[in-house]
Amino acid sequence: MTRSQEFNSATQETVLLTGATGYIGSRLLRRLEHGPQKVRCLVRRPEALSSVAALETEIVGVDLLQPETLPYAMRGVSTAYYLVHSMASGGDFALEDRKAATNFAQAALEAGVQRIVYLGGLGAGRYLSGHLASRREVGEILRNSGVPTIEFRASIIIGSGSLSFEMIRSLVEKLPVMLTPKWVHTKCQPIAIDDVLDYLVAVLDVAHTASSRSQVFEIGGPDRASYRDLMAEFARQRGLKRLLISVPVLSPQLSSLWLGLFTPVYARIGRKLVESLRNETVVVDKSAMEAFPIRPRGMADAVQRALDNEDRV
Ligand SMILES: NC(=O)c1ccc[n+]([C@@H]2O[C@H](COP(=O)([O-])OP(=O)(O)OC[C@H]3O[C@@H](n4cnc5c(N)ncnc54)[C@H](OP(=O)(O)O)[C@@H]3O)[C@@H](O)[C@H]2O)c1
């Protein structure tokens, strides 16, 4: 090790990344590993990461539902990313997410972590789905922890491998004629995965102090579109002719069943996601545009990028 390397490792900030085996976390890991910070990943299954993480990346095996393992992972951390959810768990995901976030927040406070960064979901109002309400609750737990928290809220994230995008892909690719339920008219505000990653990384350039306050930023691309528009755009770029016929009534149960039939890999999680499709997920508060120099790309561009990159994930 050279003297300057020794100096760097003594002064380098340590960033903690949770969810590094997940869709967003695994992509953020690649970005962080190119940055100047030391990266420590908190994962339940270290073996799932050891062959993909850089040699310098530290991997700590922790289950957030077992808080006794957390203090070690939090040592010396300045910024901690929270990119975890329990949707794939067979149990009560809202309960598990509440416990995991509470354990994480408490350990971060006790360890003197300076900032938490969380990516949650857009959507507001009294009739939020269980999934979106739980995402909202996790944000509240983190923001009320006493550790300054930056919460980003996003709608559907467009990228190859993103669960919601893969559901759209399965439906459009498998069904030449689709009887579409009411939710296909719900408005969302798609954002490309690369733009989401830009926001998550940009936070590291924002100065933070002990007096920094928690903030919420709603992020989305420039296009407000319905899920039907998104499916039509996907079909157009794939060169597929698709007929979408609206049916006035299709209950969430039938809708989930239908989705499960055509997107078998996502059947269990899909049911939780499809309940969220009734909620509009659009940006109302535009303060992210003032706070960050990021200008997210439009829906067509985002879809094209996802299709171009699909063989590289
Ligand atoms: N993907 C989207 O379209 C989208 C849109 C808007 C917002 N978001 C938000 O982005 C965040 C990340 O989502 P994602 O799509 O990347 O999720 P994901 O692919 O399902 O990944 C979830 C991660 O959480 C980890 N995890 C779950 N329970 C854990 C526990 N008890 N202890 C430690 N780790 C645990 C999983 O680890 P294992 O590998 O061990 O299971 C996995 O790495 C979420 O907050 C989500 O709400 C995503």
The ligand as a Gaussian input file, in Angstrom:
#p B3LYP/6-31G(d) Opt

LIG

0 1
 N      -38.171000      -1.600000      -8.598000
 C      -39.037000      -0.593000      -8.714000
 O      -39.726000      -0.430000      -9.750000
 C      -39.181000       0.409000      -7.593000
 C      -40.020000       1.527000      -7.812000
 C      -40.132000       2.491000      -6.810000
 C      -39.449000       2.321000      -5.604000
 N      -38.672000       1.216000      -5.404000
 C      -38.032000       1.065000      -4.085000
 O      -36.654000       0.739000      -4.195000
 C      -36.267000      -0.048000      -3.066000
 C      -35.526000      -1.288000      -3.552000
 O      -36.408000      -2.017000      -4.402000
 P      -35.916000      -3.208000      -5.355000
 O      -36.854000      -3.232000      -6.517000
 O      -34.451000      -3.119000      -5.590000
 O      -36.222000      -4.464000      -4.413000
 P      -35.739000      -5.989000      -4.517000
 O      -35.078000      -6.262000      -5.817000
 O      -36.889000      -6.836000      -4.125000
 O      -34.633000      -6.081000      -3.357000
 C      -34.994000      -6.064000      -2.011000
 C      -33.727000      -6.233000      -1.190000
 O      -34.077000      -6.229000       0.201000
 C      -33.295000      -7.232000       0.835000
 N      -33.931000      -7.641000       2.100000
 C      -35.216000      -8.011000       2.296000
 N      -35.409000      -8.331000       3.588000
 C      -34.221000      -8.155000       4.222000
 C      -33.769000      -8.349000       5.566000
 N      -34.596000      -8.789000       6.519000
 N      -32.481000      -8.077000       5.875000
 C      -31.618000      -7.651000       4.909000
 N      -31.988000      -7.456000       3.619000
 C      -33.266000      -7.719000       3.276000
 C      -33.269000      -8.374000      -0.191000
 O      -32.267000      -9.273000       0.152000
 P      -32.308000     -10.850000      -0.284000
 O      -31.613000     -10.902000      -1.623000
 O      -31.576000     -11.560000       0.793000
 O      -33.765000     -11.250000      -0.378000
 C      -32.981000      -7.554000      -1.461000
 O      -31.610000      -7.281000      -1.578000
 C      -37.545000      -0.374000      -2.281000
 O      -37.641000       0.487000      -1.184000
 C      -38.650000      -0.079000      -3.291000
 O      -39.851000       0.320000      -2.665000
 C      -38.518000       0.252000      -6.363000

